[in-house]
Amino acid sequence: MLSFFSALCMPMQIALAGSPRQKEKIPMIHPDTKLDFLGESMGHGVVAMKLIPAGTIVYVKDNLEIEMDASHPLFHDRFYREIIDKYSYIEPTGNYVISWDLAKYVNHSCSSNTLSTGYGFEIAVRDILPGEELTDDYGMLNIEQELLCSCGSPGCRHKIQTDDLMYLSNVWDEKVKAALLNFNRVPQPLKQLIPIETLLELESFFLSEENYKTVGSLYCRTKAERQPESQVV
C-alpha cells in the first residue's frame, strides 16, 4: 500500500455472530493491534498489543474497503491522486484499494513478519511479540514506481522493485505455506470475514500442497505506465 506507505515502513477485529450492522463495524486488521507513533524518521506504524502467533490472519480485504479503477475521476485530481498513491495497493485486476482502518499504516520491511497470500488475506509468518511492529513487504503490492529501501533489516534489498512479485514469489510462497500449516492451530479472530469459497480453497491446500495458490497470482499485468525515477520511502 504505498507510494505507497514508506519503506522504512509500509498493512481484522473479531467477526462476531450478529446482524450485518454489527459486522460492518468490525475492522479487518487484527484486533490485538494499535496505531503508534514510532519516531520522526518512521512516523506511524501498527504495533501488536498481544502475542500474534505465526499462522494468524492479520488482515482481510472486506466489503468496506475503498476500491476504484484507474478511470475514476479522482485520479485526475492532483491532491487526491497523491493520497491514492500513498495509501493504496493494486490488485491483480488493476483496481486500487485503500484500507479504511489501520491497515494502511502498516510499514515495509524486507524481512517482514507478515506476508500477503493468494487467498485475499495477510498472515503472520512468524510470532509477533507484544510491542512489536507489524510489517509487510511492499514488493507484493504491485507498486508502480521503484522504491529505495532503508528498512535496516538483515535481508534488506535496498530497492523494492515493481516486478518483485515475479521474481520473489517462490521465496514468499515457502514462508506463507509454512505459516498456513498453523492456520487451524491458532486463534483466528478474523476467520469469519473469509468467504466460504476461500475457506474451501484453503481446505484443498491442507489436503494436498499441489492445490496451493501462489502469491504470484497477486501480480497485476495491467499496471499503469510507471514513472522512471525511484522514490525514497
C-alpha positions in Angstrom: 0.0 0.0 0.0 2.1 2.8 -1.0 3.7 5.4 -2.7 2.5 3.5 -1.2 3.4 3.7 2.5 7.1 4.3 3.4 9.8 1.7 3.2 11.2 2.2 6.5 7.8 1.1 6.6 4.6 0.2 5.0 -0.8 -3.2 6.4 -9.2 -7.6 11.3 -11.5 -7.4 14.6 -13.3 -10.4 15.8 -16.1 -11.2 13.5 -18.9 -11.9 16.0 -22.1 -13.5 15.1 -24.8 -11.0 14.8 -26.6 -8.6 12.4 -25.0 -7.2 9.3 -24.9 -3.8 11.0 -22.7 -5.3 13.8 -20.3 -6.9 11.3 -19.9 -3.7 9.4 -18.2 -2.2 12.5 -15.5 -4.9 12.7 -12.1 -3.8 11.5 -10.3 -6.1 9.1 -6.9 -5.7 10.8 -6.2 -7.9 13.7 -8.0 -6.8 16.9 -4.8 -7.0 19.1 -3.1 -4.1 17.2 -2.9 -0.4 17.6 -1.6 2.6 15.8 1.5 4.0 17.4 3.9 6.9 16.7 7.4 5.3 16.1 9.5 8.4 15.8 10.3 11.3 13.5 12.0 9.1 10.9 9.4 6.3 10.9 6.2 8.2 11.5 3.2 6.0 12.5 3.0 2.2 12.4 0.9 -0.7 13.6 2.0 -2.4 16.8 0.9 -5.7 18.4 -0.7 -5.4 21.8 -0.6 -9.1 22.5 1.2 -12.1 21.0 0.1 -12.8 17.5 1.2 -16.4 16.7 2.6 -17.4 13.3 -0.2 -18.6 11.1 -2.7 -15.9 12.3 -4.6 -13.9 9.8 -3.7 -10.3 10.4 -5.6 -8.6 7.6 -8.6 -9.3 5.4 -9.9 -7.3 2.5 -13.5 -6.7 3.5 -16.5 -5.1 1.9 -15.8 -1.7 3.4 -12.5 -1.2 1.5 -12.4 1.7 -0.9 -11.8 0.3 -4.4 -11.5 2.2 -7.7 -10.2 1.7 -11.1 -7.7 4.0 -12.9 -10.6 5.7 -14.8 -12.0 7.1 -11.6 -12.2 11.0 -11.8 -10.2 11.4 -8.6 -7.1 10.1 -10.5 -7.2 13.4 -12.4 -7.1 15.5 -9.3 -3.5 16.0 -8.1 -4.4 16.3 -4.4 -6.4 13.1 -4.4 -4.0 11.2 -6.6 -1.2 11.8 -4.1 -3.4 10.3 -1.4 -4.3 7.3 -3.5 -0.7 6.7 -4.4 0.4 6.8 -0.8 -2.3 4.7 0.8 -3.4 2.2 -1.8 -2.3 -1.1 -3.2 -3.1 -2.6 -6.6 -5.0 -5.8 -7.1 -4.4 -8.3 -9.9 -7.4 -6.8 -11.6 -5.6 -3.4 -11.7 -8.0 -1.8 -9.2 -6.6 0.4 -6.5 -7.6 -0.5 -2.9 -7.4 1.9 0.1 -8.0 0.4 3.5 -10.5 2.1 5.7 -8.8 1.2 9.0 -5.3 0.9 10.5 -4.1 -1.5 7.7 -3.0 1.4 5.6 -0.4 2.4 8.2 1.5 -1.0 8.2 5.1 -0.3 7.3 7.5 -2.1 5.0 10.4 -4.4 5.9 12.4 -6.6 3.6 12.2 -9.2 6.5 8.6 -8.6 7.2 6.7 -10.6 9.9 3.5 -10.7 7.7 3.0 -11.5 4.1 0.2 -11.3 1.6 -1.3 -14.6 0.4 -3.1 -15.7 -2.7 -6.2 -16.1 -0.6 -7.2 -12.5 -0.1 -5.7 -12.1 3.4 -2.3 -11.4 5.0 -0.8 -13.8 7.5 1.8 -13.7 10.3 4.8 -15.7 9.0 6.4 -15.7 12.5 5.3 -15.0 16.0 4.8 -11.2 16.5 5.5 -10.3 20.1 3.6 -7.7 22.2 5.0 -4.3 21.4 6.5 -5.4 18.1 5.6 -3.6 14.9 3.7 -5.4 12.2 5.5 -5.1 8.9 4.6 -6.0 5.3 6.6 -6.4 2.1 5.7 -3.7 -0.3 7.1 -5.8 -3.1 3.8 -7.7 -3.0 1.6 -4.7 -3.5 2.1 -4.1 -7.3 3.8 -0.8 -6.8 4.1 1.4 -9.8 7.4 3.0 -9.0 10.7 1.6 -7.7 11.2 2.5 -4.0 14.6 2.9 -2.3 14.5 1.0 1.0 16.3 1.8 4.2 14.4 -0.6 6.5 17.7 -1.8 8.1 16.7 -5.5 8.2 19.5 -8.1 7.7 17.9 -9.0 4.4 17.3 -5.5 3.1 17.1 -5.5 -0.7 17.8 -1.7 -0.7 15.3 -1.4 -3.6 11.7 -2.5 -3.8 11.1 -3.3 -7.5 7.9 -3.0 -9.4 8.2 -6.7 -10.5 9.3 -8.2 -7.2 6.2 -10.5 -7.3 7.5 -12.1 -10.4 11.0 -12.9 -9.1 10.5 -13.4 -5.3 7.2 -15.3 -5.2 8.9 -18.6 -4.7 10.7 -17.3 -1.6 7.5 -15.8 -0.2 5.5 -18.9 -1.1 7.7 -21.1 1.2 7.1 -18.7 4.1 3.4 -18.5 3.5 2.9 -22.2 3.2 4.8 -22.9 6.4 2.6 -20.3 8.2 -0.6 -21.8 6.8 0.2 -25.1 8.4 -0.6 -23.4 11.7 -3.9 -21.9 10.4 -6.1 -24.4 12.3 -3.8 -24.4 15.4 -4.0 -20.8 16.4 -6.9 -18.4 17.3 -8.3 -16.8 14.1 -10.5 -13.8 15.2 -10.8 -12.7 11.5 -11.8 -16.1 10.1 -15.5 -15.1 9.9 -14.5 -12.4 7.4 -13.1 -15.0 5.0 -15.5 -16.0 2.2 -16.7 -19.6 2.1 -15.1 -20.1 -1.3 -11.7 -19.1 0.1 -12.1 -21.4 3.1 -12.7 -24.3 0.7 -9.6 -23.3 -1.3 -7.6 -23.5 2.0 -9.1 -26.9 2.9 -8.0 -28.1 -0.6 -4.4 -26.9 0.2 -4.5 -28.6 3.6 -5.4 -31.9 1.8 -2.6 -31.5 -0.8 0.2 -28.9 -1.3 -0.4 -29.2 -5.0 -3.5 -27.2 -4.5 -1.6 -24.2 -3.0 -2.5 -20.8 -4.5 0.8 -19.0 -5.1 1.4 -15.4 -4.1 2.5 -14.9 -7.7 -1.3 -14.8 -8.6 -1.3 -11.3 -7.0 0.8 -9.9 -9.8 -1.1 -7.2 -11.9 -0.2 -7.5 -15.5 -2.1 -4.3 -16.5 -0.4 -1.8 -14.2 -0.5 1.8 -15.5 2.7 3.2 -17.1 5.3 3.5 -14.5 7.4 6.6 -13.6 11.1 6.1 -14.4 12.5 7.7 -11.3 12.9 6.0 -7.9 11.3 7.2 -4.7 12.9 7.2 -1.3 10.5 5.8 1.3 
